[in-house]
Amino acid sequence: MNAPLPTPAALSTSSERLWSSLMSLATLGATPRGGIRRLALTELDAQGRDRVTGWLREAGCQILCDAIGNLYAIRPGTDATAAPVAMGSHLDTQPSGGRFDGQYGVLAGLEVIRTLNDAGIATRKPIAVAVWTNEEGTRFQPVMMGSGVYAGAFTVEHCVAQRDAEGISVGEALAAIGAAGTDAAPRFDAYFESHIEQGPVLENEGKTIGVVEGALGQRWFDVVLEGQDAHAGPTPIELRRDALLAAAHLTVAVREVATSHPHYARGTVGRLVVSPNSRNVIPGRVEMSIDLRCADAATLDAMTDAVKGAAAKISADSGVSISLEQTVYFAPCAFDASLVASIETTAQAFGYSHRRLASGAGHDAVYVARRCPTAMIFVPCERGISHNEIENADPAHIHAGANVLLHAVLARAQREG
């Protein structure tokens, strides 16, 4: 059982201080439209790391850095043998990113520590803030690199050898900004990640807190449809082998498969390459992508089977060959039930409107969940827009998420066992 929650009114984070920290960090890599361009392991990323670790040191934390550049700031607990209760996210951004994706999770963790310091609260277990390297996967692949190394999904050796478009390796970039550490990564008792939703559900429903039950599993496919190029005038409709028409039918089928399955099912065709792409030529070849997502592994498998079945029928009816190659698979991730319940109880104690939901995007928490109990807290973002310079959030929602984080972390850090 978690320890009883403190009376919410008696302990609250500082909305003004948290917002000021976010806006200060947003000046590093600021873009003309109000966003941020701070790619992983660049000099701007180094400046962001330095600013945040400086704040964390001022808050009394010890800073560790591992071989892939993950940072761990640890506030001591009264039990020196206990594993830390951790919070965190990332500081790297998309090329035209916003002010909240990633950095909110890091700075909400900083604000929790500052609030505990202000109140003179000593926790039994240490409390940590993690800053994960290269979550976005924009400059270097794989995506969620630092947390993936932490979880054992990738080796350090593999990741440091990866190169960007200019041929610079991760290892070289780490060395260039002094981010290649030698410390061992700590084992966490639990991990909480606060994040903007990056979607429209909370805002549309007027909810303040998203209680995240897990992250959708993903299957991505590259699809090639081969028909026959032919002249648009002389070729009768019934004799055509139109690859684009077959692709259109398959696109509709993907949508129908998603809408007919449960567990937050999603289906998307996001890419089409048509050949020969000429106004008066029947398309003979189409390359397309299919992105299937679902919170349940068996349902995701059923969706895959349904799409393959639809493709086979479309191929037989149209005379267009269709091949599907899976390129990405992430299994669905269920977060720890006790932590999810703690977040929900905390939101209720504050009187914040809330709902349970699943994350449709990948997050560092998905990998960290392989190592320790993990959960996420979502707050709304304006119009659901993220990975965009106009990404925005209400300071009141940012504050609410930090309050829920504070009390959920404190309950976990004070409990026995």
C-alpha angles and dihedrals in degrees: 000000000000117000114262114277117253115248102277095223090055096059124032135154120244111261092194095049093047092048091047091053091050093050092046092053090046090065089071104087094359115176128211092253094055099265135108135251106192108144122197118281096001124128090263089053088052090052090051092049091049093050094049096043089049090057091046092050089051086054090058100260128145111228122220127182125195131206096274092049099257110154124217121190112192128196107199122245130209091252106067091192096055123103115240125260101230138206128182155111134185142295101207117099143200116268088262098023135155138245099257112038105107100344093072090063092051096045094043085057090050090050091052090055093046090050093051089049092050091051093045092236117161114198124212093227122046117256121223140191116209124202108196122210122240101351094161097056090213100127098023133024141252101063116234088024102164097046089043090057090046090053095044095248090123134019122240089235092058094046099047089055094058115108135209127227090279093053096254112142125224088244092054092047092049090051093046093059096034094246101128103107133187101210122116114247111251123241111242128219088208139340131221124188123193117201144159109259095242087210138072104248100097094044093045091052096041093242123150102198130040112206100207114214096184146309127279119255114237136214117183123191135191108214129196121194116193120194129140131288109228141160112278093220109047097035113091117227094242092054098050126110095201111184093190093053089051089049090052091053090048091050090055090047091054090054092048092049091053095048092048096054130073134223099070092305117192132185126184139174104198104163134049127173112186124198135236084004094201125146096234101034125091105237111254099184136030129182114198142166129232122198116191121184134177140155094230123065096212091049091049089053090049090051090051091051091048093052091048090049091051091049091052092051093046089050093051093047096045105034089235117130114229125196125184124198119187110226103171134030125178115172116228112269121218113198123223110287095216093051092046089052091048091054091049092048090049093051089050092050090056092045092240116156109243147164138192118250143153127250112246092193132064119257137178087254089069091064096037088056087071089065106037144355107297140183139168136221119209129199125188123269122203112276088343090279119153138150084048136103091240092058107138142173137189113255089224091058092046088053093047092053091051091051091052089047092050096054097039090052093044092051091052094044094052099047125099118248 
